[in-house]
Amino acid sequence: MPDMRISEAAELLGVSDDTVRRWVQAQGIPTWKDESNRTVIPSLAVAQLARESRRVAEDAGVRRSARNQFVGIVTAVTVDTVMAQVEMQCGPHRVVSLMSAEAVRELGLEPGSVATAVVKATTVIVETPAAKA
């Protein structure tokens, strides 16, 4: 498994470089310098940090089968008479939802609102970077 620079880990985790450094120090995660003298961290440790740092929305005792929950901020809402498109920024990820205009009104969604995108999909496509030649 490859190692990654602190900045790469921070980008993947949706936090600052300094936050990753604090987590590494607090948990005693081993780091070392690469050939360019940059601090690197094992990618397996980054995966563990991601699991530990994920934020799950407060949901007042609601249980659901969907495991993919992304807390974010609403960046745009486009509403017509029946339907609406809601765009959110959840860490480094852009999430777009289509819903009824009535739901947007009931939820009070507008740019600047904090909301949670809950995703349940039967198909999830996973990609990896192409191998370097």
C-alpha positions as CSV (number, residue, x, y, z in Angstrom):
1,M,0.0,0.0,0.0
2,P,1.5,3.4,-1.0
3,D,2.3,6.1,1.5
4,M,1.0,9.6,1.0
5,R,2.1,13.1,1.9
6,I,0.4,15.0,4.7
7,S,-1.2,17.4,2.2
8,E,-2.7,14.5,0.2
9,A,-4.1,12.9,3.3
10,A,-5.6,16.3,4.4
11,E,-7.2,16.7,1.0
12,L,-8.8,13.2,1.1
13,L,-10.0,13.8,4.7
14,G,-11.4,17.2,4.0
15,V,-9.3,18.9,6.7
16,S,-6.2,21.1,6.9
17,D,-2.6,19.8,6.8
18,D,-2.2,21.1,10.4
19,T,-5.2,19.0,11.6
20,V,-3.7,15.8,10.1
21,R,-0.4,16.7,11.8
22,R,-2.2,17.1,15.2
23,W,-4.0,13.7,14.7
24,V,-0.7,12.0,13.8
25,Q,1.0,13.4,16.8
26,A,-1.9,12.7,19.2
27,Q,-2.2,9.1,18.0
28,G,1.4,8.3,17.6
29,I,1.1,7.4,14.0
30,P,4.6,6.8,12.5
31,T,5.7,9.2,9.7
32,W,8.9,9.6,7.8
33,K,10.5,11.8,5.1
34,D,10.4,10.8,1.5
35,E,13.2,11.4,-1.0
36,S,12.0,15.0,-1.4
37,N,12.2,15.5,2.4
38,R,8.4,15.7,2.7
39,T,6.6,14.0,5.6
40,V,4.6,10.9,4.5
41,I,2.1,8.8,6.3
42,P,1.0,5.2,5.6
43,S,-2.2,5.2,3.6
44,L,-3.6,2.6,5.9
45,A,-3.3,5.1,8.8
46,V,-5.1,7.7,6.6
47,A,-8.0,5.2,6.1
48,Q,-8.2,4.7,9.9
49,L,-8.2,8.5,10.5
50,A,-11.0,8.8,7.9
51,R,-13.1,6.2,9.8
52,E,-12.5,7.8,13.2
53,S,-13.1,11.4,12.0
54,R,-16.2,10.9,10.0
55,R,-19.1,13.0,11.1
56,V,-22.5,11.4,11.2
57,A,-25.5,13.7,11.4
58,E,-27.4,14.0,14.6
59,D,-30.6,12.3,13.8
60,A,-32.8,12.3,16.9
61,G,-32.9,8.5,17.2
62,V,-33.8,7.8,13.6
63,R,-32.4,4.5,12.3
64,R,-31.8,4.0,8.6
65,S,-30.2,1.5,6.3
66,A,-28.2,4.0,4.3
67,R,-24.6,4.3,5.6
68,N,-23.4,7.0,3.3
69,Q,-24.1,10.3,5.0
70,F,-22.3,13.6,4.0
71,V,-22.7,16.7,6.2
72,G,-22.2,19.8,4.1
73,I,-23.4,23.3,3.2
74,V,-26.0,24.1,0.5
75,T,-24.3,26.1,-2.2
76,A,-27.1,26.5,-4.7
77,V,-30.9,25.8,-5.0
78,T,-32.7,25.9,-8.3
79,V,-36.5,25.6,-8.0
80,D,-39.2,25.5,-10.6
81,T,-42.9,24.9,-10.0
82,V,-42.6,21.2,-9.3
83,M,-39.0,20.1,-9.0
84,A,-35.7,21.5,-7.5
85,Q,-32.0,20.9,-7.8
86,V,-30.0,21.3,-4.6
87,E,-26.2,21.5,-4.7
88,M,-24.1,20.9,-1.6
89,Q,-20.4,21.0,-0.8
90,C,-19.5,18.2,1.6
91,G,-15.9,18.5,2.4
92,P,-14.1,18.2,-1.0
93,H,-17.1,16.6,-2.6
94,R,-19.9,18.2,-4.6
95,V,-23.3,16.5,-4.0
96,V,-26.3,17.3,-6.2
97,S,-29.9,16.2,-5.3
98,L,-33.1,16.4,-7.3
99,M,-36.2,16.7,-5.2
100,S,-39.6,18.2,-5.2
101,A,-39.9,22.0,-4.8
102,E,-42.3,21.2,-1.8
103,A,-39.4,19.3,0.0
104,V,-37.1,22.3,-0.5
105,R,-39.6,24.6,1.0
106,E,-40.4,22.2,3.9
107,L,-36.7,21.7,4.7
108,G,-35.9,25.4,4.4
109,L,-33.1,24.7,2.0
110,E,-31.2,27.7,0.7
111,P,-27.6,28.6,0.1
112,G,-25.7,28.7,3.4
113,S,-28.0,26.0,5.0
114,V,-26.2,23.1,6.7
115,A,-27.7,19.8,5.7
116,T,-26.9,16.1,5.4
117,A,-27.0,14.2,2.1
118,V,-28.0,10.6,2.8
119,V,-27.2,8.3,-0.2
120,K,-28.4,4.8,-0.8
121,A,-27.5,3.4,-4.1
122,T,-27.6,0.0,-5.7
123,T,-24.7,0.8,-7.9
124,V,-21.5,2.5,-6.8
125,I,-18.6,2.8,-9.3
126,V,-15.1,2.9,-7.8
127,E,-12.1,4.2,-9.8
128,T,-8.4,4.3,-9.2
129,P,-5.8,6.4,-10.9
130,A,-4.2,4.9,-14.0
131,A,-0.9,3.2,-13.4
132,K,2.2,5.3,-14.3
133,A,4.0,4.1,-17.3
